[in-house]
Amino acid sequence: MKCYLLCRRVYVVIPSLIIIWSISVSANSKDPLPSWNESPSKHAIINFVERVTRAGSPDFVAPEERVATFDNDGTLWSEQPMYFQLFFVIDRVKTLAPKNPAWKTQQPFKAVLENDMQALAASGNKGLLEIVMATHAGMTTAEFEQIVRNWLATARHPRFKRPFTDLVYQPMLELLTYLRANGFKTFIASGGGIEFMRPWTERVYGIPPEQVVGSSIKTKFEIRNNQPVLVRLPEINFIDDKAGKPVGIHQYIGRRPIAAFGNSDGDLQMLQWTAAGKGLRFLLIVHHTDSEREWAYDRQSHVGRLDKAFDEAKAKGWTVVDMMKDWKVIYPFQLK
Amino acid sequence: MKCYLLCRRVYVVIPSLIIIWSISVSANSKDPLPSWNESPSKHAIINFVERVTRAGSPDFVAPEERVATFDNDGTLWSEQPMYFQLFFVIDRVKTLAPKNPAWKTQQPFKAVLENDMQALAASGNKGLLEIVMATHAGMTTAEFEQIVRNWLATARHPRFKRPFTDLVYQPMLELLTYLRANGFKTFIASGGGIEFMRPWTERVYGIPPEQVVGSSIKTKFEIRNNQPVLVRLPEINFIDDKAGKPVGIHQYIGRRPIAAFGNSDGDLQMLQWTAAGKGLRFLLIVHHTDSEREWAYDRQSHVGRLDKAFDEAKAKGWTVVDMMKDWKVIYPFQLK
């Protein structure tokens, strides 16, 4: 009976203490990830950052080694119903069509002009490459940058009727800011075009051009009208995807990341390469589970397929974000 | 007579004021470039930095755009009697020779093993490339980094009998520090091997690996014994020299520098590309004029030839540093 009373008292006291402690914590320290629900994902992120930044911690990492790499499509912004750069490519084909009358009868351009996505898909990677070269090469780097800026200012996503750069993930923006506030250098390592991303990553993500790694075509230095220019050539320089991601990270950054963030099999080798370094590492996969607020897809998806990397994440205990459960909000424009 | 007295008084008073002012300046503000003699070169550097950093100045440049690129060989460290990386290559050939008995009779390896620099030179770029591939490829990136570190720890320059990393220019170290203190990001843009430089540029120059642009061979991601590795392949990826320098700067940094520093015709296109941007720019060439303390060479030199870039510097009013006249000291170990 005595014990029962004591226990009852403890049962009452402990929750009260927890409530008081919680209030005091929220009053004293600002939540660095307010758009993340209190979940194992959020706690794993904060635990990692605290361990690598606390002086004297056995997991402490010097600031210059705090390199974090982020995939872009499906990790920092959406990638459905197709990679956003493909919308750009298609719009470019339509813009350039009057000057290229042959495209009306020539695949894969004909497919694009007729909005025949099935025929476009049937042209495969070879067809896609042909379109990319026709739309991304032949101008100077300064001209291409202006084309990207102009397109972003006017193009709208078909579902959300908003600029594509509005469709970035609010929780990931908070994560980028949180990491940088803790001395991390944040990099993009994306299969997307490096010059398609650089004009806007600083404004949108706070990631400057020199911290963007991506796919590229070759350029050539020339003097035109007494002015030095870099001309974009219709020739692949580097594909920063799958096994290319560690290669790109090593080539551009020259350090192994201690944290890497992806969402698909295209990120698996980046995650493996990051995980294989010495000391504490953090690996995270964004799992698209929210068909209402965003999209739900994984193993069967054509865009952003998450299959092998999903299995490896589970086997190795990497953090898998469940977008529906872990994120209070998806896009910044949904913030109240 | 009255005037004479007045004038005399002024003549006495003004120099006194100047002396008092000089003392007060030197007491209040530390000279950021103490190893530079008071010369037009030094004043041009300081004038540029003050103009681009002073808030409200018509030449003001936002900190994120303050990108400065430096050639390495002959600009940040010496390059005589040959590029320092060639000493590394030659030592590697000798180290690997016991495992490659055929090299004893096979050019250009035979030339290296017999210290026959004439025969080596006769093998030309093709021979050099063959040696570079034999010594720089076939291992993982981690193994190569360790090889470079080990070599730097033991190799000595034939003239100065010191580690090669001792032969960096003290005035340029001060310049790097001065620029960074004024919000600049300092980058290397060198024809040398990117992975030959990255292991030591942070320690020696304060330039981290992710701010080093250089020549490279291709690498390939592999899983070996369950460990992900990057294997160095005997295939050129990129030559960061001459017209390649603006290409490399654009590819790695994605911004045009506002200041560039070189010493040879290999830097001309980098200087032209930098100069062609909008707003105030700073271009500097290190002219090797000091045969006693370092080396004297320019138009006729095989290593670090300065000919076309010399003419363009004069025509366009770029700053040309006269090492003998402008620098109080060459190397840090000569500091008293």
Interface residues (C-beta under 8 A of the other chain):
Chain A: E64 V67 T141 K185 I194 E195 R198 E202 P208 P209 E210 Q211 V212 S216 K218 T219 K220 F221 I223 Q227 P228 L230 N237 A243 G244 P246 V247 H250 Q251 Y252 I253 G254 R255 Q269 Q272 W273 A276
Chain B: E64 V67 T141 K185 I194 E195 R198 E202 P208 P209 E210 Q211 V212 S216 K218 T219 K220 F221 I223 Q227 P228 L230 N237 A243 G244 P246 V247 H250 Q251 Y252 I253 G254 R255 Q269 Q272 W273 A276
